[in-house]
Structures are given as C-alpha cells and as structure tokens.
Amino acid sequence: MASRPVLILGSRGMLGSDLTRACTEAGIDNIGLDLPELDITDTARLKEAIQAAGAVVNCAAYTDVEAAEDNAAAAFKVNAEAVSRLGELAKKAGIWVLHISTDFVFDGTLQRPYTEKDTPNPICTYGRSKLAGEQLLQASGCHWCILRLQWTYGTNGRNFVTKLLDKARSGGQLRVVDDQIGSPTATSEAAKAICCLIRHRPEGIFHFASRGYTSRFGMAQFILDQMGLSNTLIPCKSTEYQSKAARSANSRFNCNKIRPFLDGPILPWQVPLKRFLETL
Ligand SMILES: NC(=O)c1ccc[n+]([C@@H]2O[C@H](COP(=O)([O-])OP(=O)(O)OC[C@H]3O[C@@H](n4cnc5c(N)ncnc54)[C@H](OP(=O)(O)O)[C@@H]3O)[C@@H](O)[C@H]2O)c1
C-alpha cells in the first residue's frame, strides 16, 4: 500500500505555504488545508482530513498576538482546544503529529538562550493559549512532536520585516526597541528543518531558530542597510512602546537538540534575511 501523505494544516499561512513548497521540493507527498475549506475547530472535518493522512503538521493557529488580549476565547479555541482534539484523533488514527509552537511560551527573563527543558511561563494571552495547546497535545497520548519557532518572517504574511519596510518607505524616523533579543528566522529555513523532522518523526519538544542573535533594533538596521534605505533609526525601550500584549525580552533559543536531525548547519540569521530581502 502506498504511504499516505503528510497533512499540512494552515497551509496558506506564512509558515504553511513555505512548508508546502519545501515538502514538494523534498519529494514528501503532502496535502495542504487551510481556512475556509478546513477549520481545525470543526472536529468532524478534522477527523475526515486526518483519516487520509500518514502524519500531520499543524501550522494553523490564531496568531494575532495583540488581538488575542481581547479575544482569549477565540485564541484558546484554535491554539488549545483544537490541538487537543487533533491529538486525540491522531492517537486513534495512530499517526505522528508535529505541532508548531513559539517562544511566547516563555517569559523571557532568563539570561541565556532557552532550552527545551526550561520551564514555560507565558506573559500574554497568545502565549498562554499556545502553551495550553502544547500541554493538551502531550496529554492526548498521541505520537507527538512540538517545534517551537521564534521571530519568523516569510513571503506569505505580515511580519517584522514587511511592517518595518512599509514604515520606512513612508519616510521619516523609525523607533525600534533595542531590549528584545532573538534570531530573525526565515520560514523557508524553518520549513527545511520541519522536512527533516518529518523524515525522522522524533517525539519531544525541539527549538529551531537561525544562528546568532540580535535585537529588534539590530535587525531593523540590517534591513535598512541591505535595502539602501536612509531612514534614521532611534533605539527605544519596550516600556515606551504601546502594546496590549507583553513581549519577551529574551527570545533566544538553544538549538542543540534539533541539530542531529537536520541535513546541514543552521545558517547565521543574516544569510537567509539577505536572501529574503533580495526577493522583495
Ligand atoms: N510569526 C511568528 O513570528 C511566529 C513565531 C513563532 C511561532 N509561530 C508559530 O508558527 C505557526 C505558523 O504561524 P504563521 O507565522 O505561519 O502564521 P499565519 O500566517 O497567521 O498562519 C496561520 C494559518 O492558520 C490559519 N488558521 C487560523 N485559524 C484557523 C482555523 N481555525 N482552522 C484552520 N486554519 C486556521 C490562518 O488562516 P487565516 O490567515 O485565514 O486566519 C493561517 O493561514 C503558528 O503555530 C505560530 O504560533 C509564529
């Protein structure tokens, strides 16, 4: 019997679209579904989709961090309750589930990069909903894997890079926080890492991010320099920035655990970001 395809949920999102492309390029048979044809909170439709799958990668999520502060129920419905049912259905079907999570499960107070063993302590509603999803998936008893990502950007979505460029092109000075540290990570690179996990199907939590770290300010400076934009950048602090959801000061990941599963070295953050900017 031919092996069944990998089901990619949220396949038209920023990560899901790059993952669909990467799987196809890597020769991994896949089926992508997203809203409106599949709402992962619709259990009957989810069950139907899973029955045709050999494995599932869940990139579908409620990702509006700011809106989640006023819409906690909606965020938990997609990021936690649906993930719990996904786990239960996957257990019954006997298939492996790779669920995508985030650095927002941490409070960012640690003075070193986060490992998979560090204790989560989310500081905003989105983070709490994503942590609940992780915990419910593990409790479902299915063959689970959780991949946490941070500071992602890609072609098919609004992200720090596109928002910064929009503001820069409308002219003037830009204020960017210099007290949030992470690794700008291309969804195309995350997608390649996911293809490797699909091949190995390990169980457990993994962190993936580009190599090296910078602040949001450092990332903004790199983007403006690469794009030849001369806007003045002014560093500021997170406390000066109007935001409903609290943001982590430290989004750095230790990626040692995933390394043995990858095809090649993790690239320094500047390399994929330069490539991405060249496509714009
Ligand atoms: N972006 C980041 O910086 C970042 C960092 C770390 C981790 N992550 C995680 O990475 C994963 C992928 O996020 P992304 O950046 O690709 O975000 P995204 O572009 O918003 O993708 C999420 C996708 O899920 C879909 N979706 C939302 N609700 C759904 C539902 N009920 N049923 C089915 N599909 C639904 C969205 O559709 P609509 O667009 O129509 O709503 C969208 O296509 C998420 O788990 C996110 O938490 C993101």
The ligand as a MOL file (V3000), in Angstrom:
LIG
                    3D

  0  0  0     0  0            999 V3000
M  V30 BEGIN CTAB
M  V30 COUNTS 48 52 0 0 0
M  V30 BEGIN ATOM
M  V30 1 N 5.0950 34.5270 13.0820 0
M  V30 2 C 5.9550 34.3070 14.0870 0
M  V30 3 O 6.8330 35.1540 14.4140 0
M  V30 4 C 5.9240 33.0110 14.8230 0
M  V30 5 C 6.9190 32.8010 15.7410 0
M  V30 6 C 6.9390 31.5920 16.4280 0
M  V30 7 C 5.9740 30.6340 16.1770 0
M  V30 8 N 4.9840 30.8680 15.2840 0 CHG=1
M  V30 9 C 4.0010 29.8130 15.0800 0
M  V30 10 O 4.1370 29.3450 13.7540 0
M  V30 11 C 2.8870 28.7750 13.3230 0
M  V30 12 C 2.5250 29.3220 11.9590 0
M  V30 13 O 2.2890 30.7040 12.0790 0
M  V30 14 P 2.4630 31.7250 10.8630 0
M  V30 15 O 3.5050 32.6760 11.2560 0
M  V30 16 O 2.5470 30.9660 9.5890 0 CHG=-1
M  V30 17 O 1.0700 32.4850 10.9950 0
M  V30 18 P -0.0820 32.7240 9.9280 0
M  V30 19 O 0.4760 33.2550 8.6710 0
M  V30 20 O -1.1220 33.5170 10.6580 0
M  V30 21 O -0.6230 31.2560 9.6380 0
M  V30 22 C -1.6020 30.6190 10.3850 0
M  V30 23 C -2.5610 29.9740 9.4370 0
M  V30 24 O -3.5650 29.2940 10.2000 0
M  V30 25 C -4.8140 29.6180 9.6360 0
M  V30 26 N -5.8750 29.4420 10.6190 0
M  V30 27 C -6.2670 30.2840 11.6120 0
M  V30 28 N -7.3090 29.7660 12.2770 0
M  V30 29 C -7.5760 28.5640 11.7080 0
M  V30 30 C -8.5510 27.5760 11.9300 0
M  V30 31 N -9.4790 27.6890 12.8920 0
M  V30 32 N -8.5470 26.4710 11.1530 0
M  V30 33 C -7.6350 26.3340 10.1570 0
M  V30 34 N -6.6990 27.2460 9.8850 0
M  V30 35 C -6.6660 28.3550 10.6590 0
M  V30 36 C -4.6700 31.0480 9.1790 0
M  V30 37 O -5.7080 31.3940 8.2830 0
M  V30 38 P -6.1870 32.9400 8.1890 0
M  V30 39 O -4.9840 33.7170 7.7540 0
M  V30 40 O -7.2940 32.8910 7.1980 0
M  V30 41 O -6.6180 33.3160 9.5840 0
M  V30 42 C -3.2940 30.9980 8.5410 0
M  V30 43 O -3.3500 30.5350 7.2050 0
M  V30 44 C 1.8830 29.0990 14.4350 0
M  V30 45 O 1.7380 27.9680 15.2690 0
M  V30 46 C 2.5580 30.2080 15.2180 0
M  V30 47 O 2.1250 30.1980 16.5570 0
M  V30 48 C 4.9520 32.0440 14.5820 0
M  V30 END ATOM
M  V30 BEGIN BOND
M  V30 1 1 1 2
M  V30 2 2 2 3
M  V30 3 1 2 4
M  V30 4 1 4 5
M  V30 5 2 4 48
M  V30 6 2 5 6
M  V30 7 1 6 7
M  V30 8 2 7 8
M  V30 9 1 8 9
M  V30 10 1 8 48
M  V30 11 1 9 10
M  V30 12 1 9 46
M  V30 13 1 10 11
M  V30 14 1 11 12
M  V30 15 1 11 44
M  V30 16 1 12 13
M  V30 17 1 13 14
M  V30 18 2 14 15
M  V30 19 1 14 16
M  V30 20 1 14 17
M  V30 21 1 17 18
M  V30 22 2 18 19
M  V30 23 1 18 20
M  V30 24 1 18 21
M  V30 25 1 21 22
M  V30 26 1 22 23
M  V30 27 1 23 24
M  V30 28 1 23 42
M  V30 29 1 24 25
M  V30 30 1 25 26
M  V30 31 1 25 36
M  V30 32 1 26 27
M  V30 33 1 26 35
M  V30 34 2 27 28
M  V30 35 1 28 29
M  V30 36 1 29 30
M  V30 37 2 29 35
M  V30 38 1 30 31
M  V30 39 2 30 32
M  V30 40 1 32 33
M  V30 41 2 33 34
M  V30 42 1 34 35
M  V30 43 1 36 37
M  V30 44 1 36 42
M  V30 45 1 37 38
M  V30 46 2 38 39
M  V30 47 1 38 40
M  V30 48 1 38 41
M  V30 49 1 42 43
M  V30 50 1 44 45
M  V30 51 1 44 46
M  V30 52 1 46 47
M  V30 END BOND
M  V30 END CTAB
M  END
